[in-house]
Amino acid sequence: MRFELSSGGGAGTLLHWKLLVTEPLPDPSLLGHLRKRLNQLINADLRYSFGQ
């Protein structure tokens, strides 16, 4: 995974993440599952842990 932080304008910061995989690429079903799970872990669970 690669995390990138950038200015969100004002006082905010934007977090972008990229899932880095090697060849051969996972099938679309598995890739969708990985994206959904990582999105949940990074966005929802992280915000919850900080009380937001």
C-alpha positions in Angstrom: 0.0 0.0 0.0 1.1 3.5 -0.7 -0.4 6.4 1.3 -0.2 10.0 -0.1 -1.1 13.1 1.9 -1.9 16.4 0.2 -3.4 19.7 1.1 -7.2 19.6 1.1 -7.5 23.4 1.1 -8.1 25.3 4.3 -7.0 23.4 7.3 -7.8 19.9 5.9 -5.6 17.2 4.6 -6.5 14.6 1.9 -5.5 11.0 2.3 -5.2 8.9 -0.9 -4.2 5.3 -0.8 -3.1 2.9 -3.6 -3.2 -0.9 -3.5 0.0 -2.1 -5.1 -0.1 -5.6 -6.6 2.2 -7.6 -8.7 1.5 -9.5 -11.9 -0.6 -11.5 -12.4 -3.3 -9.1 -11.3 -6.1 -10.6 -9.0 -9.4 -11.4 -10.7 -11.9 -8.5 -10.6 -14.0 -10.2 -7.9 -11.0 -10.5 -5.5 -9.7 -7.0 -6.4 -13.1 -5.6 -5.6 -13.2 -7.4 -2.3 -9.7 -6.2 -1.3 -10.6 -2.6 -2.2 -13.8 -2.7 -0.2 -12.1 -4.2 2.9 -9.2 -1.8 2.8 -11.5 1.1 2.4 -13.4 0.0 5.5 -10.2 -0.5 7.5 -8.6 2.8 6.5 -11.6 5.1 6.3 -14.3 3.9 8.6 -12.3 2.1 11.3 -9.6 4.7 11.5 -12.1 7.6 11.9 -14.0 5.6 14.5 -10.8 5.1 16.5 -10.3 8.9 16.7 -13.9 9.5 17.6 -15.0 11.1 14.4 
